Amino acid sequence: IVTLAVSGKRPLNEVYDIAEDKIKSRLETMPGVAAINIIGGKKREILVELDRQRLEAYGLSVNQVTQLLAVENLDVPGGKVKQSRLEYNVRLVGKFKSLHDIEELLIPLPSGSAIRMREIARVKDTFAEVDQYARLNKETAVGILIQKQSDASIVDTAAEVRRELEQLKKSLPDDINIAVTDDRATFINNSLNDTKRTLLEGVFMTGIVLLFFLREWRSVVIVMVAIPTSIIATFMMMFFFGYTFNLLSLMGLSLCIGILVDDSIVVLENIHRHMKMGKGPFQAAIDGRGEIGMAAIAITLSDVVVFLPIAFMQGMVGQMFRQFGLTVVVATLFSLFVSFTLTPMMASRFYKRDAAGKEKPKGRANRVWVWVGVKTGRLGDRVVNFYRGLLIWSLKHRLKVLTVVLLAIFGSFTLMPAIGFEFMSKTDQGKFTVKMEMPPGTALDVTDREVARMEEKLARLPDVANCFSTVGVSGNGIFNNKSSHLAKINVVIKPKDKRERTVWEIADEVRTWQDQFPGVEVKVLETPTPGMDNFEAPIIIEVTGPDYEGLAYYAEKVRQIVAATNGVKDVNTSYEKSGQPEYQVRVNRDRSTELGFTTAEIAQALRTAMAGTEATKYKERDKEVDIRVRLSDVNRKSAEDIGNVTITNRVGQVYLLKQVADITMADGPTVIRHKNRDRMISITANYKQGTSLSSLVQVFEERFAKLNMPDEYKIGYDGDIKQMQESNIDMLYALILSLVLVYMILVILYESFLTPFIRMLALPCGIIGALGALFITGNSLNMMSIIGIIMLDGLAAKNGTLLIDYTNTLMERGMSLREALLEAGTTRLRPIF
């Protein structure tokens, strides 16, 4: 979640010690932090560098030296001595006090004599072999990568880390600089702030709209009190359910603004209408609320049953939107409660009317509001008169209206291929990653030179803020691939208001540099959608089968198809023809058993000789330093040196490794992936901004069908494609369920099966505006926009319910259907609009 770069005007080993002993040890104790990895730097160690020729001459092996160091470097408690008046602890003191103690350590020989350690080895206070580098903006640094616990909040943990760093800086030397190169909480905080601002803007704009339509300040005040009351009451539910203020819960509250306003507006508008009949505020509040009681319950429950299925969907969609759905449901129910209680109570106290139903203007302020009401009322009357005329024409030309609506619905559905589907719309998080891969076996310094060239080019981009590079390691800092031919550069670009290009435009420019790095595979990956960073890429195609050779053949065909598809970029495959070149040591088991060796003993001697083994620790003040035993560099250059490694059997006889094993050069093992017990090769890719993911899948399917693969070979999807397909099915089920539940609620309200069915026929009309808006704005049908379409179900049901309910009421009072429709349409226009 947070990446730090530590640098200073001092040797790199001292910077590493500060990062390890002071920064890492302090941050590891913080709540929410799971693990911390350090990349780069130099770690101090005591190296016992053995001379192979002298070992062989004295009849010693590397394992003997390692075991001797471990058993000689001990402090052991020996019990107590009790006297009549005092007790004394007994302790064996045998720890090394200096490097001289190690050099002077006596090593027994098979002949019965002994030699000093210095006669077969050099003891050096040095640094561990460097197998990875870290840099910030081309300057050498030590990287610290912090991972949170699975149940911890990214925002809270990152904030605690930053606060702790501020305290840490006070205790560190002045030249030590700690830079936060990446913080995943930054994007989340910005998104949360945008959502909060949208929430406040929604409340403010609601007040302005209410002022225009209700045309007096008291109604605005009542509604503006009802909205935060319902929202604050929702906080109680969020607390009991253990929910937090996150993107989804705040998005739910933002969407609720319109729903919360609806309930109170419907009540207030009806109370207004009853006051115009000459009723007093108190009686108008009772009658107005009672007249639309069942309709208000029905429209609120329509919203509830629309969002409730979203909260209980399965899979990733259900996990992501559970808080969203339940937050909307609870806020809507509280809104109904407020509209039944607080809203009519405040209306009965705030509204002041005379016997004729006219508002009494008192004071200059009230006269101003009356003047505003007159001016806005004229415009409102014009809108009502226009709508009434349009409604009269529509009732006279019903066939024409129906034909136009059906054509519009059909036309909107024809836009769907152009709009396209995807799982989640891409977000510009201001970050991308450049991964560089050299041929296996490339030396670390060679890889580093190519990374330095890439850093130079990135630094010249005006939109780049900083670059954090790691050489010799590629991954997310916790689950890393470590090899000298791998490297990664995390690029953070400037905020949106300080750059002219999007992250995709900048990343596309970096992709064009591939030809300038011959022999290097350059991959550019934009930061994935939050919650999707567990996938290698947005497009993952998995080819599975029993035979690896056949699998490789068909996987290459699939890769070629994907690479040739327009709109696809960064195509890669997990198939590797060869691995890291290596020397393979194959033990002759018959010979080794005859000479008294086990494979484990041979392996331990080989590892100690070539890579080194931590034999024990050297304590200096309060710090422990590893003591590593290894052959000298000149004895680790070739296959012959490997064969000349000395090994000792259980009776003390010394042999050379080549006497019990064969040494050959070969390619190392490649990674073979499995899925459902079948071998698998995955093809990963990204897609260009503005490209429809669903259209790409359609092209893939058409071209894959022409491969004529045998039945035992299968092609499947993962990543965004799989999530899109699963979420679309889940959303379809949620939509169907919401339609059924809305219909059931309307049946209860109207006490009829036919009237709700007629009412439900209007629902497809919302698709016209939804798909048209997506097409005009260039957006896709994704999880967010589909939820918006589902929400249209509840909104359309709410508006139609208000209209039909009042139409039925007027017909019960003796009006004809036509007169009732005209009166209900013009009367309910203001609260619906």
C-alpha positions, 0 to 999 in steps of 0.5 A: 500500500505504501512504497518508501525510498530512503536515501542519505549523504552517507555510505549505502550500508549505513542507509540500509542499517537505518532502514532495517533497524529504525524504520522497518522495526518501528513500522512493523509494530503498527496496527494494520501492517502485515509485512515489510520488505526491503529492496536494495542497499548493502547489508553488513556481514562477516565473510569467512572466505575459504581457500579450496586448495588449502581445504583439500590439502588439509583434508577439510570440507566446507561443512566441517568449517561451518559446523565448527563455527556454529558450535564454538560461538556460544554463550550457554547458561550453566545453572546456579551455585547456591551458598548460604547467603548468596546465589550465583548464576553460572554461564559459559561465555564463548561468543566471538568478541572480535574478528581476531577470535574467528581468525585464531579459532583452532580447527582439528585435522584428521591427523590429530593436529590443528590449524588456525582459521586464518591458515585456510580462510580470510575473515572479512568485515564486508557486505552481502553480495548485491543481487538487487538495486533500488533507485529513486529518480536515478539516485541510489536508495533503499526501498521499503514496501509496506503491505497491509493486513487483509482486514485493515483499511488502506486509508487508515493504515497509510495515514498511520504510516505517514504519521509515524514517519513524521515522528521517525524523521525527528529521531533520524540523522538530518541527512536521511531523507524518506520519500513516499514514492507511492501511496495507494491511499492517495487515489482512494482519498481523492475519490472519497473527497470527490464523492463527498463534494458530489454529496454536498453539491447534490444537497445544494443543487437540490435546494436550488431546484426546490426553491424554483419549483416550490417557490417559497423558503419554508419548503426548502428548509423542511426538505433540507432538514429532512435530507441530513436527518435521513443520512445521519440516521443511516450512519447508525446502520453503518456503525452496527454493520461495521461499514466504513466511509468508502467509495461504495457507501458514499456513492450510495449516499450520493445516489440517495439524495434524489430518493430522499428528496422525493419522499418529502417533496411528494408530501409537501406538494400535497400539503400545499395543494390542500392549503390552497383548498382553504385548509389550515396548515395543521389539517392540511399536513394531516390530510395531505400526508394521509391522502398519499400514504399508501402511494408513498409506501409503494414508491419507497418500497419500489426503491428498496426492492430494486437495490436489495438484490444488488446487496446479496449478489454472489462473487466479486460483484456482491462483495464490492456492492454489498455496502452500496446496496444496503446503505441505499436501502436503509437510507430509503427506509429512514427517508420514508419514516422522516416523510411520515413524521418530521416533514408533516410536523415541520410543515404544520408549524412553518406554513402560515396561511389565512382563511383563503389559503394565501400566504401572509407576506410579513416583512421585507424578507417575506416580500422578497420570497413572494416576488421570487415565487411570482417570477418563477411561478410564471415560468412554471405555469408556462411549463405546465401549460405546455405539458398539458397541451402536449398531453392533450395531443398525445391522448388524441394521437395515441398510435403515433406516440406509441409508434415513436416510443417503440422506434426510440426503444428499438433504436436505443438497443441498436446502439448497444454494439457501439456502446460495448460492454466492460467490467469496470471503466478505466480510471486515471490513477496517475501511475503506471509500471514499466517492466523490463525483462532481459534474456535469462542469465543476463548479469545484474549490471547489464540489466541495470544499464538498460534500466538506467537508459529507461530512467533517463528517457522517463525523466525527460517526460514533462508529466512524470513526477518520480520514478522508483526503480528496482533491478533484480526483482519484479513483482508487488514487493511481497510476492516477487520474482527475483532474478538478475534479468528482471527489473521494474520501474514504478512511474508516478505522474503529476496531478491531473491539473498539472499535466495535459495528457492522460496516463494512457497517452503517456503510457502509449508513448513509452510503449513506442520506445520498445525498438530503442531497447533491442533484446529487452522485453518492455511491458507498460502496465497502467495501474489496474482498477482498485480491487482488480490488482490481483490479475496480471492484466485486464485480458487473460486468455487461458489455454489448457490441455494434457500435452505441453508441446501441443499446448504450446502450439495452440497457445502460440496460435492464440497469442498471434490472434490476440496480437493481430486484433485491433485495439489490443496492446501489450500481448504476452504469454506465460510460455517460456522455451528455456529457463535460466542457464545453469550447472546441474549436479546429478548425484551418483547414488550408488557411488555416494552411498558406497562412500558414505554420503547422503544427498542432503549432505552433498547439497549442503556442502554445495550450497555452502561452497557456492552461495554461502551458508549463515553459520552463526551470528557475530554480536557487536554491541546490540546488533547481530551480524551474519557470519557467512561461510563460502568459497573465495570468488576465484574458486567459484568461476567454472564447472571445474570449481564446482567439481572440486568442492570438498565434502566429508563423510560420516567417518571424516574422509574427504572427497571431491564433489566430482567423485560422487556427482556429474556436472553438466550445463543445461537450461533451468526449469520453466514455470508450468502452470496448472488449472483444474489439474490440466497444464495451462499457458496464459496469454495476457494483454491490455486494451486501448482506451475507448475500445469495447471489451465485449467487441474484442471478446466477440472477435476472439471467439470468431477467430478461435473457432477457426483453430479447430482445436481437439476437444481435450484443449480448451480456451477460457478467460480470466481477468476483466473478461471473466468478471464482466461475463459473471457480473452481467449475468448477476446484474441480469438476475438482479434486474429480473428480480427487481422487476418481479418485486416491483410488480408485486408491490404495485399489485398490493397497492392497486389491488389489481394484476392488470394495472401494475402490468400496464404501469410496468410497460413504461419501464423500457422508456428509461432505456432510451435516455440511458443508452443514448447518454452512454453513446453520446458521452462515449461511455460503456455498459459496465458494472456502474452504468448497469446499476444505474439502469437498474436504478431507473426501474425504481425511479420509473416505478415511483413516478408512474405510481404517483401519477396512476394513484392520483388518477385513480383517486380522481376517478373515484371522485367522479371524473372520467378517465380522460379528465383524470389523466389531464388533471393528475398529469398537470397536478403531479408534474411538479413533484415528479419533475 
